[in-house]
Amino acid sequence: MLWIVVLLVGMVAFSTYVHGAANRARAELAGRRRLRVTITLAGTGMATRAEMRERFALEEEITRRRIGAVTDGGSGEGVMWIEIAAGDGEGAEAQTREAIDAAGLAGRAEITG
């Protein structure tokens, strides 16, 4: 019986820590400029595996160039997208455009935000 109480206390302590870490991450990203990169897909539905690999390569390029943090991404209705919390508000869009060009997605990608 005592081990159940100890386990529950441990779970509450761990969830409190995780909640605090998530709040700190949200606070850090809150003041940054948001960019959304939308990439047109070949079809009208979800992204294929090959298209997802292209998106992952772009996300890695954005991270490698330290443009900002990738905060969200997805696909559907003939497009896939990446949300970026940009570190440098002024040059982030130009740097993102360069990363898109380097990933070979220049003709299919659009930046908003």
Backbone bond lengths (Angstrom), bond angles and torsions (degrees), N, CA, C in turn:
res aa  C-N    CA-C-N  psi(-1)  N-CA   C-N-CA  omega(-1)  CA-C   N-CA-C  phi
1 M - - - 1.444 - - 1.524 110.96 -
2 L 1.324 116.47 -42.33 1.457 121.07 -179.94 1.529 111.00 -63.15
3 W 1.314 117.70 -37.29 1.461 120.41 -178.95 1.530 111.09 -65.06
4 I 1.328 118.11 -30.19 1.475 121.20 177.09 1.526 109.89 -67.17
5 V 1.319 117.21 -42.87 1.464 121.66 178.84 1.529 109.93 -63.34
6 V 1.337 116.23 -44.16 1.471 120.53 178.87 1.522 110.14 -62.06
7 L 1.310 117.77 -41.84 1.463 122.10 178.63 1.525 110.56 -62.68
8 L 1.314 117.58 -45.38 1.465 120.96 179.75 1.527 112.09 -64.29
9 V 1.310 117.57 -40.43 1.466 121.09 176.80 1.527 109.97 -63.27
10 G 1.310 117.24 -41.50 1.465 121.07 177.01 1.519 112.27 -62.55
11 M 1.313 116.81 -40.75 1.469 120.60 178.80 1.521 111.22 -65.49
12 V 1.322 117.48 -40.94 1.469 121.00 178.09 1.525 110.39 -64.86
13 A 1.323 117.32 -43.03 1.467 120.87 179.03 1.523 110.71 -62.62
14 F 1.315 117.10 -44.03 1.460 120.65 -180.00 1.528 111.06 -64.77
15 S 1.322 118.10 -43.71 1.470 120.23 -179.16 1.526 110.99 -66.08
16 T 1.324 117.68 -33.39 1.467 120.88 176.11 1.524 110.13 -65.30
17 Y 1.321 117.41 -42.05 1.461 121.35 177.32 1.525 111.11 -62.14
18 V 1.322 117.79 -46.43 1.463 121.87 -179.17 1.529 110.61 -63.03
19 H 1.318 116.45 -42.27 1.463 120.72 178.49 1.531 111.00 -60.60
20 G 1.330 116.74 -43.35 1.462 120.68 178.13 1.520 112.23 -64.48
21 A 1.328 117.29 -40.76 1.467 120.94 178.50 1.530 110.84 -63.86
22 A 1.321 117.19 -40.10 1.463 120.63 178.21 1.521 110.77 -65.14
23 N 1.324 117.47 -40.23 1.470 120.58 178.18 1.519 111.71 -65.21
24 R 1.332 117.58 -38.14 1.465 120.36 177.17 1.520 111.03 -65.35
25 A 1.329 117.84 -40.57 1.466 121.26 178.39 1.521 110.83 -65.10
26 R 1.334 117.49 -42.45 1.468 120.88 177.98 1.521 111.03 -62.22
27 A 1.316 116.96 -41.62 1.463 120.83 -179.40 1.522 111.09 -64.95
28 E 1.326 116.96 -38.00 1.470 120.50 179.16 1.526 111.38 -64.68
29 L 1.325 117.19 -40.57 1.462 121.48 -175.90 1.528 113.30 -85.74
30 A 1.319 118.13 -10.46 1.468 121.62 -172.76 1.525 113.03 -63.32
31 G 1.316 118.53 -37.47 1.455 120.75 -175.50 1.524 114.80 -86.75
32 R 1.298 117.57 -2.44 1.468 119.88 -177.02 1.521 112.42 -83.23
33 R 1.322 114.69 153.46 1.457 121.07 175.26 1.525 109.37 -69.35
34 R 1.325 116.80 138.00 1.467 122.14 -179.65 1.520 109.78 -101.10
35 L 1.321 115.52 131.39 1.464 122.18 173.70 1.517 108.30 -120.36
36 R 1.311 116.01 143.18 1.466 121.24 176.22 1.519 107.37 -122.69
37 V 1.322 115.63 121.04 1.460 122.13 176.43 1.525 107.04 -100.81
38 T 1.329 116.31 119.23 1.458 122.11 179.79 1.528 108.01 -109.91
39 I 1.320 116.82 127.66 1.457 122.97 -177.32 1.520 108.56 -118.35
40 T 1.328 116.42 125.82 1.458 121.79 179.71 1.525 109.91 -74.63
41 L 1.334 115.60 135.80 1.459 121.71 -179.98 1.528 110.52 -95.11
42 A 1.325 115.17 166.72 1.465 120.11 178.65 1.524 111.01 -71.27
43 G 1.323 118.22 -33.89 1.463 122.27 -179.00 1.513 111.53 -106.75
44 T 1.336 115.31 -167.98 1.456 120.29 -177.91 1.527 112.61 -106.88
45 G 1.314 118.27 2.45 1.467 121.36 -177.02 1.506 112.04 -109.65
46 M 1.319 114.30 -133.05 1.458 122.54 -179.65 1.528 110.28 -82.49
47 A 1.330 115.37 164.54 1.461 121.00 179.01 1.527 110.52 -72.60
48 T 1.327 115.43 144.22 1.459 120.77 174.55 1.533 108.74 -79.32
49 R 1.318 116.10 172.64 1.469 119.39 178.15 1.523 111.61 -61.21
50 A 1.314 116.59 -39.63 1.466 119.93 179.56 1.528 110.54 -64.76
51 E 1.321 117.20 -40.93 1.459 120.60 178.52 1.528 111.20 -67.91
52 M 1.324 116.70 -36.16 1.465 120.07 176.59 1.528 110.51 -65.27
53 R 1.333 117.17 -37.61 1.465 120.11 177.00 1.530 109.89 -62.97
54 E 1.339 117.62 -38.10 1.469 120.51 176.24 1.527 110.75 -62.66
55 R 1.335 116.48 -42.91 1.465 119.87 178.78 1.521 111.11 -64.09
56 F 1.335 116.93 -43.49 1.466 120.34 178.89 1.524 111.03 -62.36
57 A 1.342 116.88 -37.79 1.469 120.33 177.62 1.531 110.41 -64.08
58 L 1.333 116.66 -40.05 1.458 119.96 177.33 1.530 110.55 -65.47
59 E 1.324 117.73 -42.43 1.465 120.78 177.95 1.532 110.78 -60.05
60 E 1.330 116.82 -42.36 1.467 120.56 178.50 1.530 111.04 -64.84
61 E 1.328 116.96 -38.11 1.467 121.07 178.57 1.527 110.52 -65.73
62 I 1.317 116.97 -40.91 1.464 121.15 178.02 1.524 110.07 -63.54
63 T 1.307 116.97 -42.66 1.463 121.18 178.78 1.521 111.10 -68.02
64 R 1.335 116.85 -42.05 1.470 121.00 -179.25 1.525 110.91 -62.51
65 R 1.332 116.88 -39.84 1.468 121.12 -179.64 1.525 112.73 -80.63
66 R 1.327 117.29 -3.76 1.464 123.57 179.74 1.520 112.44 57.85
67 I 1.327 115.38 41.00 1.468 121.28 177.14 1.524 109.72 -72.31
68 G 1.314 116.62 -38.83 1.456 121.53 -179.64 1.512 109.83 173.22
69 A 1.328 114.60 -170.19 1.461 120.90 179.93 1.522 109.51 -100.19
70 V 1.317 116.99 131.90 1.459 121.54 174.63 1.523 106.65 -78.11
71 T 1.346 116.29 115.81 1.460 120.42 -173.92 1.520 113.80 -104.10
72 D 1.334 117.64 -17.89 1.460 119.76 -178.12 1.523 108.10 -161.94
73 G 1.299 115.85 161.99 1.453 121.63 176.63 1.509 109.47 -172.34
74 G 1.310 115.61 157.68 1.451 119.61 179.06 1.506 111.17 -179.27
75 S 1.340 115.85 -173.94 1.451 120.39 177.89 1.518 109.41 -152.51
76 G 1.317 114.96 158.63 1.447 121.96 177.82 1.510 110.36 157.40
77 E 1.314 115.82 154.40 1.463 123.25 177.96 1.531 112.85 55.77
78 G 1.321 116.48 36.45 1.458 120.90 174.21 1.515 116.02 85.68
79 V 1.341 118.04 6.69 1.468 121.23 177.55 1.521 109.47 -137.75
80 M 1.325 115.19 159.20 1.458 121.09 167.30 1.515 106.07 -129.03
81 W 1.334 116.54 154.10 1.446 119.84 -173.84 1.519 110.95 -141.60
82 I 1.340 113.11 160.19 1.460 122.74 175.55 1.526 106.41 -134.24
83 E 1.319 117.00 132.65 1.462 122.79 173.27 1.526 107.56 -101.49
84 I 1.333 116.88 132.90 1.457 122.14 -177.51 1.523 108.45 -125.15
85 A 1.326 116.93 130.55 1.460 122.31 168.73 1.523 105.45 -94.05
86 A 1.327 115.85 100.49 1.462 121.73 -170.51 1.522 111.31 -73.90
87 G 1.324 115.58 139.14 1.454 120.99 177.82 1.518 111.96 -78.85
88 D 1.316 117.57 -43.56 1.459 123.53 179.70 1.520 107.29 -106.71
89 G 1.314 117.48 104.74 1.457 121.51 -175.38 1.519 114.01 -60.64
90 E 1.321 117.98 -38.74 1.463 121.19 -174.93 1.526 112.77 -75.21
91 G 1.316 117.32 -49.38 1.457 120.27 -174.60 1.515 114.89 -94.44
92 A 1.308 117.17 1.69 1.463 120.27 -173.58 1.518 112.72 -65.26
93 E 1.322 117.31 -39.34 1.460 119.07 -178.28 1.525 111.04 -67.00
94 A 1.322 117.54 -42.63 1.469 120.82 178.30 1.529 110.66 -65.26
95 Q 1.321 117.38 -41.31 1.464 120.70 178.33 1.523 110.94 -65.71
96 T 1.326 116.77 -37.90 1.466 120.41 177.84 1.520 110.12 -65.54
97 R 1.322 117.42 -40.49 1.466 121.31 177.44 1.525 109.72 -60.70
98 E 1.335 118.02 -41.60 1.465 121.23 177.90 1.530 111.08 -63.28
99 A 1.330 117.11 -40.22 1.469 120.81 178.52 1.527 110.52 -65.75
100 I 1.327 117.09 -37.81 1.471 121.38 177.29 1.521 109.79 -63.64
101 D 1.325 116.67 -44.25 1.461 120.90 177.91 1.529 110.85 -61.49
102 A 1.343 116.62 -42.77 1.465 120.74 -179.64 1.524 111.61 -64.96
103 A 1.331 116.85 -31.06 1.480 120.92 179.44 1.526 111.68 -82.67
104 G 1.329 118.05 -4.67 1.466 121.22 178.93 1.525 114.07 77.43
105 L 1.325 117.97 25.53 1.463 121.87 -177.83 1.523 113.07 -112.43
106 A 1.325 117.20 17.00 1.467 120.96 -171.61 1.527 113.96 -59.35
107 G 1.312 118.03 -39.38 1.462 120.20 -177.27 1.503 114.42 -75.98
108 R 1.332 117.85 -15.26 1.464 121.35 -174.46 1.519 114.28 -112.64
109 A 1.337 117.75 -5.26 1.467 121.11 -171.58 1.526 112.09 -107.78
110 E 1.321 114.48 147.41 1.456 122.00 176.95 1.534 108.28 -135.77
111 I 1.345 116.59 138.31 1.466 121.57 179.73 1.517 108.44 -108.49
112 T 1.330 116.20 130.17 1.464 121.12 173.94 1.519 108.70 -129.62
113 G 1.314 114.93 160.25 1.464 118.92 175.99 1.461 115.35 115.66
